[in-house]
Amino acid sequence: MTADGIGLIYETIKSNLLKCQVLINGNYKDAEIQKVEKTNDSIKVFVYLDEDFVGTIIKYRLVTIAGKIFDERNDNIQKDNKRGLLTLFEYKIKEE
């Protein structure tokens, strides 16, 4: 895939993602997408959870501006209020 092709996929993802929802202590809580980054062969979506997110995290999901679930990932982590947590969704792009 050309650099222009990767750029098109990057712009499409970046412009259509609205937020991340985190399932913490049995309830979904909204989190901002910190940044979307493009490399030579991947697109990375970074989500930062600040000290307000406290408890057991069992799922992350990326939500589009249309309200659809773009991606979701299960987890099982205990987060305290002493520091933030950075999580990453990475999409490798390759032509087969």
C-alpha positions in Angstrom: 0.0 0.0 0.0 1.3 3.5 -0.8 1.8 6.2 1.7 -1.2 8.0 0.3 -3.3 4.8 0.9 -2.2 4.6 4.5 -2.8 8.4 4.9 -6.4 7.9 3.6 -7.1 5.1 6.1 -5.5 7.2 8.9 -7.6 10.3 8.1 -10.8 8.2 7.9 -10.2 6.6 11.3 -9.1 9.9 12.9 -12.0 11.9 11.6 -14.6 9.3 12.6 -13.6 8.4 16.1 -15.5 10.3 18.9 -14.4 8.8 22.2 -13.4 5.7 24.1 -15.8 4.1 26.6 -14.3 2.2 29.5 -16.2 -0.5 31.4 -15.1 0.1 35.0 -16.8 -1.2 38.1 -19.7 -2.5 35.9 -20.4 0.9 34.3 -19.3 2.5 31.1 -17.4 5.8 31.5 -16.3 8.1 28.7 -12.7 8.8 28.0 -11.1 11.1 25.5 -8.9 9.8 22.7 -5.6 11.4 23.4 -4.2 11.1 19.9 -4.3 9.1 16.7 -0.8 8.4 15.1 0.3 7.1 11.8 3.5 5.2 11.2 4.8 3.5 8.1 2.7 0.3 8.6 0.2 1.0 11.4 -2.3 3.4 12.9 -2.3 3.8 16.6 -5.1 5.2 18.8 -4.0 6.3 22.3 -6.5 6.6 25.2 -5.4 8.1 28.5 -7.3 7.4 31.7 -6.6 10.0 34.4 -6.7 9.6 38.1 -10.5 9.9 38.1 -10.8 6.3 36.7 -10.5 4.1 39.7 -11.6 0.4 39.9 -11.6 -2.7 37.9 -11.4 -2.1 34.1 -12.7 -5.0 32.0 -13.3 -3.5 28.6 -12.4 -0.6 26.3 -14.4 0.3 23.2 -13.9 3.0 20.6 -17.0 4.8 19.5 -17.5 6.6 16.2 -19.2 9.9 15.6 -22.2 7.9 14.4 -22.5 6.1 17.7 -21.2 2.8 16.4 -18.6 0.6 18.1 -15.5 0.7 15.9 -13.4 -1.7 18.1 -13.4 -3.2 21.5 -10.9 -5.0 23.7 -11.3 -6.9 26.9 -9.0 -6.4 29.8 -8.8 -7.2 33.5 -6.8 -4.6 35.4 -7.2 -2.8 38.7 -6.5 0.9 38.5 -5.9 3.2 41.5 -6.1 7.0 41.8 -2.3 7.4 42.1 -1.5 7.7 38.4 -3.0 7.6 35.0 -3.1 4.7 32.5 -2.3 4.9 28.8 -3.9 2.2 26.6 -3.3 1.6 22.9 -5.3 0.2 20.0 -2.9 -0.6 17.1 -3.9 -1.5 13.6 -1.2 -3.0 11.4 -1.6 -2.2 7.7 -0.1 -4.5 5.1 -0.9 -5.6 1.6 -1.2 -9.4 1.0 
